Amino acid sequence: MKSKLALAALLITTLAAPGLAAGSGHDQAAIKRAREKWVRAYNDRDLEGVMAIWSEEVIGWFPGQQDITYASTKDSYARSFADQTLRTQVELVINEIQVCGELAIVRDTWYVTQSRPGTSDVLRRIVKSFELWRKQPEGWKIIRWMSFPDAERVEPKKP
């Protein structure tokens, strides 16, 4: 019950007056570093590194998919990293980090570029995300998230 009240307070504070839930600069910096490590790990196809920010209790949502769990997240990354015919690079812009005690909300925008060797097309996707993080003994971890595609286009590769 206490965690539900804390979550409700965080959401109300964030939505009603975002500046009031700014939280600790140290915690915001820790979340930003965790995200930066994740981007490097993803672009290096480092499965252990990408899983470091996900709580084992994570539940995610993306349009058209069932709830996404820790196990399904790990499986998806493993399959993607094993596919040597697909090249994916991600960049991330953190739009906002709001911290309240042991919970934080992060709004970010993902820029995903995918290509396949031997083809001339490049898929560029922009995905917006909203994440709920919880401070845990080993650091900040994502416990809930939702993302949705904002824009997608296929372009010819540049020579």
Sequence and secondary structure as in RCSB ss.txt:
>XXXX:A:sequence
MKSKLALAALLITTLAAPGLAAGSGHDQAAIKRAREKWVRAYNDRDLEGVMAIWSEEVIGWFPGQQDITYASTKD
SYARSFADQTLRTQVELVINEIQVCGELAIVRDTWYVTQSRPGTSDVLRRIVKSFELWRKQPEGWKIIRWMSFPD
AERVEPKKP
>XXXX:A:secstr
 HHHHHHHHHHHHHHH GGGG   HHHHHHHHHHHHHHHHHHHTT HHHHHTTEEEEEEEE TTS  EEHHHHHH
HHHHHHH TT EEEEEEEEEEEEEETTEEEEEEEEEEEEE TT  EEEEEEEEEEEEEEEETTEEEEEEEEEEEE
EEEEEE   
